[in-house]
Amino acid sequence: MRVMSIGSSQLVGETVSKKNQYIVRAGNNWGVRGEGNARLTERFDTQQAAIERGREIARNQGSELRIQGRDAKFRESWSYGNDPCPPKG
């Protein structure tokens, strides 16, 4: 459990799950789906709108965002958490 301080009060809650987020084709639309979820988190008319929302969720959770192309293959991946193999430089 994690204690979160809000103003002068404290809340006791579980840590936020770090589910990777996926941008996937959903019929004629695009959606954001959390890893392991059967249902979409949200549905959008455009891939760009889905990417923007998925990126926001991934940043908040410190997880990864994977983007599916029109051909159903994952074309991009963005990491917003602890990358186990950061590049040197």
HELIX and SHEET records of a PDB file:
HELIX    1   1 GLN A   47  GLN A   61  1                                  15    
SHEET    1   A 2 ARG A   2  ILE A   6  0                                        
SHEET    2   A 2 SER A   9  GLY A  13 -1                                        
SHEET    1   B 5 GLU A  42  PHE A  44  0                                        
SHEET    2   B 5 ASN A  29  GLY A  34 -1                                        
SHEET    3   B 5 GLN A  21  ALA A  26 -1                                        
SHEET    4   B 5 GLU A  64  GLN A  68  1                                        
SHEET    5   B 5 PHE A  74  SER A  79 -1                                        
END                                                                             
